[in-house]
Amino acid sequence: MLPLYLQTVLNLDALQSGIRMLPLSVALFLMALAGSRLATRYSPRILIRLGIVTACLGLLLLIGAITPDARGTLFAIAMAVIGLGVGLAISQIGNVNLSSADESRSNEVGGLQGTAQNLGSSLGVALAGTAVFIGLAATFTTAVSDNDDINSALQQGVTQAAESGVQVITVQQAQALLEDQGVPADQAAEVVDDYAASKLQALRLGLGIVFIVGLVGLPLTRGLPRQTLTSAPQPEAG
């Protein structure tokens, strides 16, 4: 979703988009290094929960940073906070999985973990992406239908076209597409303004879905170890 925002809303190229997302990668790297030290002092359950909460906080900041011109500082902070949260959680998951199985089966556990991460990533992208495109189509058609400055014939045409899906493109591309269809410049400008606003709402919706999924994941951490994995096992009573 972020590349869509950076490249179709802010009109950044691939390199510029990568630079904007650099705080996320840096924070992930730093927290991956710090995770092993924190694991000697705190239980995996505490660290993973803290990571999820931190990532969710970063998502809220990111939703606030999704604007037509992107406030650079807030966007960078949001990226860094998300990176810290995700990095903290991921740095502990491997230890938890490996410690739950015999050393002889570590390769199998590592393979299953990788498969689960890939599956989760794919499902997450699919879920958020679906929300973005459905939200874009719904908000765009509603905005155009409610815009009294757009004539009824154009409103009907846009609504019918949106039934087959709405593409995520730049406002310049949308303007050119409408003008190529013979739409007057003033009418095209109204449609493009509604499209730009709807695109931002749809992107926020997608991020909101990810935020909700993160919150839903918190109760699922109840079964994680409550003591550090380096702690000596408690002697049995009796």
N, C-alpha and C positions, 0 to 999 in steps of 0.2 A: 504493500500500500504506500509506503513512504516514497519509493521511486516514482509512483504515479503522481503523488503530490508534488514532489520536487521538480519533475520533468514536465508535467502538464499544467500545473498551476504557477510555479515560479519560473518555468521555461529554462531550467538549468540543464546542462548536458551531463553525460555520465560521470565525467571527472568532477564537476562541481557538485553533483549529487553525492558522490563518494566522500568529498571533503566535508559536506554538511553532516554526514552520518559518521564521521570519524570519531567524535566523542563516544559513541556507542561502542565501537571496536576497542578503543583505548581503555574504557572502563571495564569491559569484559576481560581484557588481558590482565589488567591490574588486579581485579578481584579474583581471577583464577590463581594468581600468585599468592594472594593473601588468604585464599580459602583454606589452604593446608595448615597455615598457622592458626587460623580461627578454629579449625576442627579439633585442635588439641585442648581448647578451652571451653568450647560450647558443643552441645549435642547437635546432631544433624537435623533434628526436628526444629530446633530453634533457628538454626541458620537458614534452612530451606524456607521456613515460614517468613523469616525476616526478608529473604530474597524476594519472595512472592509479593509481600506487602510493598517493598521498595519499588519493584517493577510496576506494580499497579499505580503507585504514586507518580512514577515517571509517565505512565500512560495518561493520567489526568493532566499533568503538565503539558504533555504533547497535544492533547485535545485542545487545550487553551492556546497552543502555539500555532494551530492550523488556521492561518489567516491568509488573505490574498497576497500579502507581502512578507509574511513569516518574520516575526520578531526573532532575529538571529540569536540573541542571548538566551531567551526562554527556550527556543528550539534546541540549542546546544545543551542547556541544563537538563532538559527532558531526556535527550539522547543519553547523556551521561548517567542519569539516575536509573533509566531502564537498563543500561549496561551493567551498572553495579548490582542491581537486583537479580538480573538473569545470570550474571557471572557468579554471584554468591550461591544461588540455588544449584546451578549446574556443577560447580566445583565440589559439591557434597554428594550428588546423586551417584557418581561413579563409586565413591568409597562405600556408600550404603549398599549398593548392589553387590560389589565384590566381597564385602565382609559377610554377606548373607549366604555365601556358597563356599564349598570347599575350594582350596587353592587349585586343585587339579581341574576345576571346571571354570576357571577364570576366563578362558578364551570364549567359552559358550556364553557366559554372562555378559562379557563385553560385546559380543555380537548381538545378543538380544537387546542390550541397552541401545546400541546404535540403531537397530531396527525400530525400536520404540520411539526414539527421538525423531527419526526420519518420518515415521508414520504420524506422530503428533504434529510435526512441522507442516506436513502436507495437509492434514485435516484442518489445522489452524488457518493456513493460507486459504484453503477452499472455503471455510466457513466465513472468514472475514471478507474474502473477495466476493462471495455471493451476496453478503449483506450490503457491500458497497454498490454493486451493480443494481440490485433490487431497490435499494434506497435511492440511488440516483434516478432511476426510471420513475419511481413514485413521486419524489419531491419535484423533479423537473416538470413532469406533466401537470402536477397540481399547481406549481408556480405559474406556468404558462397559461393554464386555464383560468387562473384568478387574476391575471394581468389584463386590466382593462385597456391598456395601451396597445395590445396586440389584437388584430382583427380576428373575427371568428373563424374565417377560412384557414388562416395560418395556425390558429389554435388547434383546429381539428386535424390539420395535416401533421403537426408536431405530435399530437396525441397518438395518431395512427402509426406514425413512424416509430414512436417509442415503445409500442407494443411488441416489437421484435427485438427490443434491447437498445440501450443507449451506450455508445462508445465513450471511452474516456480520452478526450483529445484536448488540445490547447484551445483557448478562446479565439486565437487568431485562425486556427484551422476551422473552428465552428463558424466564425464570421464569413470566411471565404466560402465554405460549403453552402451556406444559406444564400449568399450573393450569387453564387454560381447557379442556384436554383431559381434566380430571378426575384428573390425576396428584396423589397426596398431596404435601403441601408438603415433607416430609422427603426423599421420593424425587426430587422436582423439584429440590431444592437440590443433591443429589448429582450429578444430570445436568448442572446448570448449572455446578457447579464443574469437572467434567470438560470441559465445553464451553469454559469460560474458559481453562483451561490449554492445551487443544488449539489454541485460537485464537492464543495467544502462540507456541506451537511452530510453527504454520503460517506466521505472519508472519516468524519468524526464518528459516524455510526459504526463503521468498521472497527475503529479503535475502541469504541465503547463495548463492542462485542468481545474483543480481546480482554478488556478490563474485567468484564463480567465473568469470563471463563477463568481468569486468574483468581477472582474471589471464590468461585466455586471450587477451585483446587485447594483452598486453605483447609477445609474440613477433611479432605482426603489425606492430609499429612498426619492424622492422629496415630497411625500405625508406625510411624518412623521411630527410630531409637531415641530414647530420652536421655541417654548418657553418651559421653564422647566415645568414639570407636576405639580410642587408645586407652580407655579406662580398663582397669583389671576387672574381671567378672566378680560379682558379689558372691561370697560363699553361701552355699545353701544352708538353710536352717536345719538343725537337727542333729 
